[in-house]
Amino acid sequence: MATPIRPPERQQLAEQLGLNEQYLYQCLAGLREMGAKEAVRVEKETGGRLTRRDVCTKSWRDLWPELDAAHPKQARAKRAAKAG
């Protein structure tokens, strides 16, 4: 996540999105994965404040590989780290 979301803002976003605040927290913290369709809705409805990467921390690369290409520096660094 680019900018941390403090609890009051998280509560406000959860209400705006019709989500349980603890569920949103768990997704942002990487404790749970939001469904792909819901993640896209969240990204659209927050104008990108919350992204698919933010709420699908473990699966976003598999679901949306094009997002990795959108951040070439980060992608190169991660590939280099994996290569050893």
PEWO-V423130 format. One record per pair of residues at least 24 apart in sequence whose ideal C-beta (glycine too) atoms are under 10 Angstrom apart, sorted by the first residue. I is the first residue (numbers start at 1). J is the second residue. D is the distance in Angstrom with one decimal. If there is no record, write none. Layout:
I|J|D ; I|J|D
This chain:
1|28|6.5 ; 1|29|9.6 ; 1|30|9.8 ; 1|49|9.9 ; 1|50|8.1 ; 1|51|7.8 ; 1|53|7.7 ; 1|54|4.7 ; 1|55|9.2 ; 1|57|8.5 ; 2|48|9.7 ; 2|49|9.5 ; 2|51|8.1 ; 2|53|9.0 ; 2|54|8.2 ; 3|49|8.4 ; 3|54|9.8 ; 4|28|9.1 ; 5|49|8.1 ; 5|50|7.6 ; 5|54|8.4 ; 9|49|8.6 ; 10|50|9.4 ; 13|42|8.4 ; 13|45|9.1 ; 13|46|6.3 ; 13|49|7.1 ; 13|50|6.5 ; 16|42|9.7 ; 16|45|7.1 ; 16|46|7.5 ; 16|49|9.9 ; 17|41|7.8 ; 17|42|5.9 ; 17|45|5.9 ; 17|46|7.3 ; 17|50|8.3 ; 18|45|9.3 ; 19|55|9.7 ; 23|55|9.8 ; 24|50|8.2 ; 24|54|9.8 ; 24|55|7.7 ; 26|55|9.6 ; 27|54|7.7 ; 27|55|4.3 ; 27|56|7.6 ; 27|57|7.7 ; 28|54|5.9 ; 28|55|6.5 ; 28|57|7.9 ; 29|57|8.2 ; 30|54|9.7 ; 30|55|9.5 ; 30|56|9.4 ; 30|57|4.0 ; 30|58|6.5 ; 31|57|9.1 ; 31|58|10.0 ; 32|56|9.6 ; 32|57|9.3 ; 32|58|9.5 ; 33|57|7.4 ; 33|58|5.9 ; 33|59|5.5 ; 33|60|9.0 ; 33|63|9.5 ; 34|59|9.2 ; 34|60|9.9 ; 35|59|9.8 ; 35|63|9.8 ; 36|60|9.0 ; 36|62|9.8 ; 36|63|5.2 ; 36|64|8.2 ; 39|63|8.0 ; 39|64|8.9 ; 40|64|8.9
